[in-house]
Amino acid sequence: MLGADAMAKCLEAEGVEAVFGYPGVAICPFFNSMLSNNIDRILVRTEQNAAHAANGYARVSGKAGVCVATSGPGATNLITGIATAYADSIPLVCITGQVDSSLLGSDVFQEADITGAVESFVKYSYLIRKVEDIPRIFKEAFYIASTGRRGPVLIDVPIDIQNSTLNKFKYPEEVNLRTYKPTVKGHAVQIKKVINALSKAKRPIICAGGGVILSGAQKELQEFSHKNNIPVVSTMMGIGVMPTMDPLYFGMVGNNGKSYANRAMNDSDLLVMIGARVADRAVSQPDLVTENTVVIHIDVDPAEIGKNVGPTIPLVGDIKTIFEDLMDKEIDADYSEWIDTLNTYKADVKPRKKPDDKFVDPCEFITRLSQKLDDDCIYVADVGQNQMWSCGYHIVKKGQFLTSGGMGTMGYSIPAAIGARRAAKDRQIVAVCGDGSFQMSMMELATMQQHKLPVKIIIFHNGYLGLVREYQYNTYKGNYSVVDLSGSPDFSILAKAYGIECIVAENMSDIDEKIDEFLRLKEPVIMDVMIDPMYVVK
Amino acid sequence: MNKKVFQLIVDNTSGVLSRISGLFSRRGYNIESITAGVTMDPKFTRITIVTSGDDDILEQIEKQVAKLIDVRSIVELTPENSVYRELLMVKVKADATQRVEISTVVDIFRANIIDVAVDSLIIELIGNQPKIDAFLSMLEGYEIFETARTGIAGLSRGTENISYKENKVDKQL
């Protein structure tokens, strides 16, 4: 057996269903060995999107996503996708081909020091030097990526290692990592402190982040919140921890969040941060929040605790396990008055400025769309104004909300939706992007068609890089620089070129019919939604 | 700003030092000195890092370093419960008369002259940092050509604070 055969066998042993990748000479032995198994080999159109597709796959399947690229430019093209996964703690195993071991360090054709280049964006990386190490390293890579705080792991495999003979293949059953033992169970003393603090509190609030979803603890969070009548807000990555319409859910916090969610957090006397990093977009002034508030910080990563906000009660462990422990305990408190207050905050929302009615109102559009979506729909938002509108107006029922929160990588939605489709063949999947972010990943329409991984795509089309323009409007008094998207193609014709149906929605007059048609048509289908270019900036 | 000495036991893998120093540089932590050497068990390397920052930063340093997959343990070597040593080599200009004066200072500090040339000396001194600093200040009146300092190595005192026993690793795991 060759090293490359062993790599393919390792993926089989891990139960991998699909790899997203792009070949090149240095990874050809691996792709050749992949011909002898049933794992899908999905050819993306640029390597960055292989990582995004693996990311979408991982978030829907709950298993590590796998992406593969060749040495040099193939590997460096992966970096943005790896950094995106790292920022949102998404488990990926990234496999790169490398030049011959004997040539390493001599700057030969398509050589890049990829393990060095990704050092700050990976949980761990390996450069394989001996063919015998392949089974152990693959086993460790999948284990590290998908335990503790999830994240990407990169394996760089020189071509001569892929072509070397491995006499005996045995995939290890267990990992033996002397230096990596993530904490699962929360400390009993700390759990008791949490319960006591909740019993004493008058105005508690749970702020749930993406960690709750990564731990698969949505159900546990909802049960805990309902059992004890504790209100919940979420960060952007936490959208979907609870149905939007749950009476105890009070929206997304942060500078792009709901005013009543921020007010709830600021007025609370006990803040329970769960699986959230307390980063600047969610909590811009952590010192203010903590001034009069007891902070409980629950996270699987001890380094997150105390990084941006000094907690009164730290609690390290897997969130699902911690909720199971918390559910056993009784909290003696009545928060109904506080919930009433929060409901008055919620009712006290200033009316939103409406755009010109010659165009589609994106917020109203998203509200109506999401009411019509399947209960378990996977909604993938890109980055930009489309993302802000999606966060603000998409109504999650039982589905998932995917977006690039930490890194804010434009072009994420289409490849991530394609990856999500590979993980969920029967669910409704809608990717929502702007005309800027669409053009960053529109080459993946071909991937979608070739591999029969169709999704529904909505393009909010205003001819500008809207969120940057909004920033320039606010910061540079309307001096707009490099945000005009003139020269963009006609998306209907483009869709036709790929053999994809496209619906154009020009204004609100027939929007319900247009949405119904969009949802009725079998995917792939694109909806080109015309947005007032002056909305928000006049 | 406080100063702390951390002792790390890490997997002796290629690139481990760059992973640790890379973490310090990208998060903007200071390294005043870093020394590394293999332990009795060749699977592990002992690294001693002297760093400084306010308490929040020092706490983050400890947690972020602990998080690296290659790091088996990180403990603080506190001044009360530890001993630190550093090696200094200094090349100083010395003609025949200066040689005698300098050797008096060398004797007081229990340093050694390890090389003599017509117009210069190389002195070695092992000690903690205040001792080395004091010695260098005694040489201020002479012309120093070069100094080489190793950065500190340290161990905790007694047997109570041994986080890792070098010849008993496998039993502990």
Interface residues (C-beta under 8 A of the other chain):
Chain A: T115 G116 E119 S120 K123 Y124 L127 I144 L177 R178 T179 Y180 D301 P302 A303 I305 G306 K307 G310
Chain B: V10 D11 S14 G15 S18 R19 G22 R26 K43 D56 E59 Q60 K63 Q64 A66 K67 I69 D70 V71 R72 L173
